[in-house]
Amino acid sequence: MTPTQVAELCLQLPGAHESIKWGNNRVFSIADNKMFALLSFPAKGRESLAFKVDNDLFLAFTDRPGIRPAPYLARARWISMEAPFPLPDIELRAALIRSHQLVVMRLAKYRWAEFRVPEDD
């Protein structure tokens, strides 16, 4: 996936919105600005992507080439990677959807239905 495709996917998820923060970072959030993904566009160099992963998968992801703990967010189990992203498109898509859902599950239960991603039939 390209950074543009990542942004398009993130914005298609229920309740997602985008904002620019910390200079030149595209932040994708839900609800009361609860972040689930971040695209960084440095002045020089390659774009990077960061997002939340399951606690039990964090070490497995960071053991893979090209994936590292996200600066400032690793304690919350976020990973980071540079473009071209090292995950196959289908796996990256699933991981971004899962990141969205991990953030949804931290909201009050009465809000879950509002942000639920429909399962593929």
Phi and psi in degrees as GROMACS dihedral restraints (atoms count N, CA, C in turn):
[ dihedral_restraints ]
;  ai    aj    ak    al  type     phi  dphi    fc
    3     4     5     6     1   -89.1    20    10
    4     5     6     7     1   163.8    20    10
    6     7     8     9     1   -56.8    20    10
    7     8     9    10     1   -35.5    20    10
    9    10    11    12     1   -64.1    20    10
   10    11    12    13     1   -42.9    20    10
   12    13    14    15     1   -65.6    20    10
   13    14    15    16     1   -38.1    20    10
   15    16    17    18     1   -61.0    20    10
   16    17    18    19     1   -46.9    20    10
   18    19    20    21     1   -61.5    20    10
   19    20    21    22     1   -42.7    20    10
   21    22    23    24     1   -61.7    20    10
   22    23    24    25     1   -43.7    20    10
   24    25    26    27     1   -61.7    20    10
   25    26    27    28     1   -48.9    20    10
   27    28    29    30     1   -57.8    20    10
   28    29    30    31     1   -40.6    20    10
   30    31    32    33     1   -73.9    20    10
   31    32    33    34     1   -16.4    20    10
   33    34    35    36     1   -82.2    20    10
   34    35    36    37     1   -14.8    20    10
   36    37    38    39     1   -73.6    20    10
   37    38    39    40     1   146.3    20    10
   39    40    41    42     1   -54.4    20    10
   40    41    42    43     1   125.7    20    10
   42    43    44    45     1    75.9    20    10
   43    44    45    46     1     4.0    20    10
   45    46    47    48     1   -75.0    20    10
   46    47    48    49     1   142.6    20    10
   48    49    50    51     1  -141.6    20    10
   49    50    51    52     1   162.0    20    10
   51    52    53    54     1  -118.0    20    10
   52    53    54    55     1   144.2    20    10
   54    55    56    57     1  -142.9    20    10
   55    56    57    58     1   160.3    20    10
   57    58    59    60     1  -102.5    20    10
   58    59    60    61     1   125.1    20    10
   60    61    62    63     1  -135.6    20    10
   61    62    63    64     1   158.4    20    10
   63    64    65    66     1    52.1    20    10
   64    65    66    67     1    47.0    20    10
   66    67    68    69     1    92.6    20    10
   67    68    69    70     1   -90.5    20    10
   69    70    71    72     1  -128.9    20    10
   70    71    72    73     1    42.9    20    10
   72    73    74    75     1  -114.3    20    10
   73    74    75    76     1   129.1    20    10
   75    76    77    78     1   -89.3    20    10
   76    77    78    79     1   115.0    20    10
   78    79    80    81     1  -107.8    20    10
   79    80    81    82     1   128.6    20    10
   81    82    83    84     1  -106.9    20    10
   82    83    84    85     1   125.0    20    10
   84    85    86    87     1  -137.5    20    10
   85    86    87    88     1   166.3    20    10
   87    88    89    90     1  -131.4    20    10
   88    89    90    91     1   169.0    20    10
   90    91    92    93     1    51.2    20    10
   91    92    93    94     1  -129.6    20    10
   93    94    95    96     1   -87.6    20    10
   94    95    96    97     1    58.3    20    10
   96    97    98    99     1    60.3    20    10
   97    98    99   100     1    43.2    20    10
   99   100   101   102     1   -87.5    20    10
  100   101   102   103     1   109.1    20    10
  102   103   104   105     1   -69.9    20    10
  103   104   105   106     1   143.0    20    10
  105   106   107   108     1  -129.3    20    10
  106   107   108   109     1   -13.6    20    10
  108   109   110   111     1  -158.1    20    10
  109   110   111   112     1   155.4    20    10
  111   112   113   114     1  -145.5    20    10
  112   113   114   115     1   124.3    20    10
  114   115   116   117     1  -108.3    20    10
  115   116   117   118     1   125.9    20    10
  117   118   119   120     1  -111.0    20    10
  118   119   120   121     1   132.0    20    10
  120   121   122   123     1  -118.6    20    10
  121   122   123   124     1    90.9    20    10
  123   124   125   126     1   -68.8    20    10
  124   125   126   127     1   155.8    20    10
  126   127   128   129     1   -60.9    20    10
  127   128   129   130     1   -38.3    20    10
  129   130   131   132     1  -128.4    20    10
  130   131   132   133     1   147.4    20    10
  132   133   134   135     1   102.1    20    10
  133   134   135   136     1  -165.8    20    10
  135   136   137   138     1  -100.7    20    10
  136   137   138   139     1   156.1    20    10
  138   139   140   141     1   -66.8    20    10
  139   140   141   142     1   153.0    20    10
  141   142   143   144     1  -130.0    20    10
  142   143   144   145     1   157.6    20    10
  144   145   146   147     1  -128.2    20    10
  145   146   147   148     1   137.0    20    10
  147   148   149   150     1  -133.6    20    10
  148   149   150   151     1   144.6    20    10
  150   151   152   153     1  -161.0    20    10
  151   152   153   154     1   163.2    20    10
  153   154   155   156     1   -80.4    20    10
  154   155   156   157     1   143.9    20    10
  156   157   158   159     1  -129.6    20    10
  157   158   159   160     1   165.1    20    10
  159   160   161   162     1   -59.6    20    10
  160   161   162   163     1   143.0    20    10
  162   163   164   165     1   -52.6    20    10
  163   164   165   166     1   -44.3    20    10
  165   166   167   168     1   -75.6    20    10
  166   167   168   169     1    -8.6    20    10
  168   169   170   171     1  -104.7    20    10
  169   170   171   172     1    -8.2    20    10
  171   172   173   174     1   -55.5    20    10
  172   173   174   175     1   -52.3    20    10
  174   175   176   177     1   -65.7    20    10
  175   176   177   178     1   -36.4    20    10
  177   178   179   180     1   -64.4    20    10
  178   179   180   181     1   -40.9    20    10
  180   181   182   183     1   -65.8    20    10
  181   182   183   184     1   -46.1    20    10
  183   184   185   186     1   -72.8    20    10
  184   185   186   187     1   -11.9    20    10
  186   187   188   189     1   -80.6    20    10
  187   188   189   190     1   -13.2    20    10
  189   190   191   192     1   -82.4    20    10
  190   191   192   193     1   145.2    20    10
  192   193   194   195     1   -60.1    20    10
  193   194   195   196     1   135.4    20    10
  195   196   197   198     1    85.7    20    10
  196   197   198   199     1    -1.1    20    10
  198   199   200   201     1  -120.5    20    10
  199   200   201   202     1   132.5    20    10
  201   202   203   204     1  -138.5    20    10
  202   203   204   205     1   165.2    20    10
  204   205   206   207     1   -61.4    20    10
  205   206   207   208     1   139.0    20    10
  207   208   209   210     1   -72.8    20    10
  208   209   210   211     1   130.9    20    10
  210   211   212   213     1   -56.6    20    10
  211   212   213   214     1   135.7    20    10
  213   214   215   216     1    70.3    20    10
  214   215   216   217     1   -14.3    20    10
  216   217   218   219     1  -120.1    20    10
  217   218   219   220     1    -0.8    20    10
  219   220   221   222     1   -61.6    20    10
  220   221   222   223     1   -34.0    20    10
  222   223   224   225     1   -66.0    20    10
  223   224   225   226     1   -21.0    20    10
  225   226   227   228     1   -95.2    20    10
  226   227   228   229     1    13.0    20    10
  228   229   230   231     1    65.5    20    10
  229   230   231   232     1    51.7    20    10
  231   232   233   234     1  -105.7    20    10
  232   233   234   235     1   143.8    20    10
  234   235   236   237     1  -115.5    20    10
  235   236   237   238     1   162.5    20    10
  237   238   239   240     1  -137.2    20    10
  238   239   240   241     1   148.7    20    10
  240   241   242   243     1  -153.4    20    10
  241   242   243   244     1   153.9    20    10
  243   244   245   246     1  -100.4    20    10
  244   245   246   247     1   153.6    20    10
  246   247   248   249     1   -74.9    20    10
  247   248   249   250     1   143.7    20    10
  249   250   251   252     1   -69.6    20    10
  250   251   252   253     1   134.0    20    10
  252   253   254   255     1   -66.1    20    10
  253   254   255   256     1   135.4    20    10
  255   256   257   258     1   -76.0    20    10
  256   257   258   259     1    -6.3    20    10
  258   259   260   261     1   -92.5    20    10
  259   260   261   262     1   143.0    20    10
  261   262   263   264     1   -59.8    20    10
  262   263   264   265     1   151.6    20    10
  264   265   266   267     1   -52.1    20    10
  265   266   267   268     1   -45.7    20    10
  267   268   269   270     1   -65.8    20    10
  268   269   270   271     1   -36.8    20    10
  270   271   272   273     1   -72.6    20    10
  271   272   273   274     1   -40.1    20    10
  273   274   275   276     1   -65.3    20    10
  274   275   276   277     1   -41.7    20    10
  276   277   278   279     1   -58.8    20    10
  277   278   279   280     1   -48.0    20    10
  279   280   281   282     1   -62.9    20    10
  280   281   282   283     1   -39.4    20    10
  282   283   284   285     1   -66.8    20    10
  283   284   285   286     1   -38.4    20    10
  285   286   287   288     1   -69.0    20    10
  286   287   288   289     1   -39.8    20    10
  288   289   290   291     1   -63.6    20    10
  289   290   291   292     1   -42.0    20    10
  291   292   293   294     1   -63.8    20    10
  292   293   294   295     1   -39.4    20    10
  294   295   296   297     1   -59.1    20    10
  295   296   297   298     1   -45.6    20    10
  297   298   299   300     1   -57.0    20    10
  298   299   300   301     1   -47.6    20    10
  300   301   302   303     1   -68.8    20    10
  301   302   303   304     1   -32.3    20    10
  303   304   305   306     1   -62.9    20    10
  304   305   306   307     1   -38.4    20    10
  306   307   308   309     1   -71.0    20    10
  307   308   309   310     1   -39.9    20    10
  309   310   311   312     1   -57.2    20    10
  310   311   312   313     1   -43.5    20    10
  312   313   314   315     1   -66.8    20    10
  313   314   315   316     1   -12.8    20    10
  315   316   317   318     1   -90.3    20    10
  316   317   318   319     1    -6.1    20    10
  318   319   320   321     1   -82.3    20    10
  319   320   321   322     1   168.4    20    10
  321   322   323   324     1   -60.2    20    10
  322   323   324   325     1   141.3    20    10
  324   325   326   327     1   -56.3    20    10
  325   326   327   328     1   -33.8    20    10
  327   328   329   330     1   -65.1    20    10
  328   329   330   331     1   -15.0    20    10
  330   331   332   333     1   -95.5    20    10
  331   332   333   334     1    -9.5    20    10
  333   334   335   336     1   -57.1    20    10
  334   335   336   337     1   -45.1    20    10
  336   337   338   339     1   -60.1    20    10
  337   338   339   340     1   -33.1    20    10
  339   340   341   342     1   -63.4    20    10
  340   341   342   343     1   -30.2    20    10
  342   343   344   345     1  -115.7    20    10
  343   344   345   346     1     6.0    20    10
  345   346   347   348     1   -66.0    20    10
  346   347   348   349     1   135.8    20    10
  348   349   350   351     1   -88.4    20    10
  349   350   351   352     1   122.7    20    10
  351   352   353   354     1   -62.4    20    10
  352   353   354   355     1   140.5    20    10
  354   355   356   357     1   -79.4    20    10
  355   356   357   358     1   147.1    20    10
  357   358   359   360     1   -68.5    20    10
  358   359   360   361     1   138.5    20    10
